[in-house]
Amino acid sequence: MPGKKKKEFQVQILKSITWILAILIFSSCTSLSKLGLDNYPNDKLAKTNYLDVNGIYSNSHDTISGKLKHEPYAGFDELEQQTILNQLFLTIPESYYRESSGEIIPPDEKWVKIEFKSDKKAIVSIYHNKNFVFSKEIRGKIKGGYFYLRPKWYIIPIVPIVFGYNFERARIGKSGTKLLIDYSVNMWGFALVAGSSDRG
């Protein structure tokens, strides 16, 4: 019995630590309401006009406001991380990056098709030039003139060997023919003697 109680106590402690970390991560991520570009006014999505977002877009941005700060060194390719697909999804298939031959697909050859099925769900498809690559579903809700995606997050709580977390928020808006995406990320992790963090 003592061993069983000890194990139950350890499980409770782990759950408590996980909840505390989750609260800290959620609260430390930049609010999307504070983001956006003044020169691209949002057309204010609502349940009556959200289908206006449907269309085909370049996967690469033409304007950036703000940057991702990576420590302790440069780390990720910022331009690649701030493409539509990387802002909407936590994980992306390898077929997004490479052709079947192994060749890396240039960013300007990728296109994204967005098709809303309801005001809570859309299908996002990626194309390499005219060739279909894959589709994934996004879910969320319309609020304050934007479509807010469900937050994407994970925690690796194997302390002290490996520990890390990743929390991302994104919302979609429209300005004329342009797609607006506001994106916030807070990521941190370490493995024994090495560590890094992203925030922005």
Residue pairs with C-beta under 8 A, 6 or more apart in sequence:
14 157
17 157
18 155
18 157
21 155
21 157
21 165
22 153
22 155
25 153
25 155
25 165
25 167
25 186
26 151
26 153
26 167
28 186
29 167
29 168
29 169
29 184
29 185
29 186
30 184
30 186
30 200
31 184
32 146
32 148
32 169
32 170
32 171
32 182
32 184
33 144
35 65
35 66
35 182
35 183
35 184
36 42
36 65
36 173
36 180
36 182
37 63
37 65
37 180
40 63
40 175
40 178
40 180
41 175
42 145
42 146
42 173
42 174
42 175
42 180
43 49
43 52
43 145
43 173
43 174
43 175
43 176
44 145
45 52
45 53
45 142
45 145
45 146
45 147
45 172
45 173
45 174
46 142
46 145
47 119
47 142
50 116
50 119
50 142
50 147
51 116
52 174
53 114
53 116
53 122
53 147
53 172
53 174
53 179
54 114
54 115
54 116
55 113
55 114
55 179
56 111
56 112
56 113
56 114
56 127
57 84
57 111
57 112
57 113
57 114
57 179
58 108
58 110
58 111
58 112
59 83
59 84
59 85
59 107
59 110
59 111
59 112
59 126
60 79
60 83
60 107
60 108
60 110
61 82
61 83
61 84
62 178
64 82
66 200
67 78
67 200
68 76
68 78
68 81
68 82
68 185
68 198
68 199
68 200
69 198
69 199
69 200
70 76
70 78
70 196
70 197
70 198
71 196
71 197
72 195
72 196
73 196
75 196
75 198
76 198
79 107
80 86
80 107
82 183
83 107
83 110
84 112
84 124
84 179
84 181
85 92
85 96
85 110
85 112
85 124
85 126
86 92
87 168
87 170
87 181
87 183
88 124
88 136
88 138
88 149
88 170
88 181
89 124
89 136
89 138
89 152
90 152
90 153
90 154
90 166
90 168
93 133
93 134
95 133
95 134
96 105
96 110
96 126
96 133
96 134
97 104
97 105
98 104
98 105
99 105
99 128
105 128
109 128
109 129
110 126
110 127
110 128
111 126
111 127
111 129
112 124
112 125
112 126
112 127
113 124
113 125
113 126
113 127
114 122
114 123
114 124
114 172
114 179
115 122
115 123
115 124
115 125
116 122
117 123
119 141
119 142
120 139
120 140
120 141
121 137
121 138
121 139
122 137
122 138
122 147
123 135
123 136
123 137
123 138
124 135
124 136
124 137
124 138
125 132
125 133
125 134
125 135
126 132
126 133
126 134
126 135
127 133
138 149
138 150
139 149
139 150
140 147
140 148
140 149
140 150
140 171
141 147
141 148
142 148
145 173
146 171
146 172
146 173
146 182
147 171
147 172
147 173
148 169
148 170
148 171
149 169
149 170
149 171
149 172
151 167
151 168
151 169
152 166
152 167
152 168
152 169
152 170
153 165
153 166
153 167
153 168
154 165
154 166
155 164
155 165
156 162
156 163
156 164
156 165
156 189
157 163
160 192
161 191
161 192
162 189
162 190
162 191
162 192
163 189
163 190
164 187
164 188
164 189
164 190
165 186
165 187
165 188
165 189
166 185
166 186
166 187
166 189
167 185
167 186
167 187
168 183
168 184
168 185
168 186
168 187
169 183
169 184
169 185
170 181
170 182
170 183
170 184
171 181
171 182
172 179
172 180
172 181
173 179
173 180
173 181
173 182
174 180
184 200
185 198
185 199
185 200
186 198
186 199
187 197
187 198
187 199
188 195
188 196
188 197
188 198
188 199
189 195
189 196
189 197
190 196
